[in-house]
Amino acid sequence: MKYKVHRFEINMANDQARLEQFLNSLEGEVVSIIPNIAKTTLFQIYGVTRKIDFLLIIEKKHKL
């Protein structure tokens, strides 16, 4: 089995359609989606708000 990891830069408020288009364009099977939660402001550090700045998408490639 071969896997590929994609880094998908995202603005969670605006990029739902772009994420959907990206996922539908993959040839393999999506195994996992891992969000990276950035802690950049004081409120985010204390857990009041959170910002996801990118997703790691793991794709299982089909054998040819």
N, C-alpha and C positions, 0 to 999 in steps of 0.2 A: 504494500500500500504506500502511496505517496500522498503527502499533504502539502498544502500551500497556505501560508499565512498572509492575509491582506490587511493593510492598515487603512482604515476608512475615516478620514477627517470628517467631523460632523458637528452641526449646530442642531441640537435636539429639537428646537422650536420650529426649524424651517426645512429640515432635510429628510422628512419621511418619504416623500416621493423619490428622491434621489437614492436613498437607501434601498427602497423597494426595487427600483430599476437595476441597481448594482447586483442585488441578490438574485434577481431573475436572469441576469446575464451570465452568472457562473455556470460552468459546464459540469462541475462535480457536485458533491453533496455537502451542505453546510453542517459541520460537526458541532461548532460552538461559536458563540459571539460573546466576546469579553469586553466590557466597557472599561475605559481608563478614566477614573474619576480624579480630576485635577483639584487640588486644594490651593487656591491662589489668593483668596482674601481671608480676612479674619473670620467672617461669618462662615466661610466654607471650612476653615480649619476646625472650628468648634461644632461643625455639623448642622448648622442652621440651614444652609443652602449647599447645593452641590452642582458641579458643572462637569459634564462628560465632554471631553474634547476630541476623543477618537475611539473607534472600536477596532478590536482585533477580530477578524473573521477567519476561522479555520475551515478550509475547504479540503475535503477528501477527493482526490483526483480519481477518475475512472480509469481502469486499465484499458488500453487499446489493443 
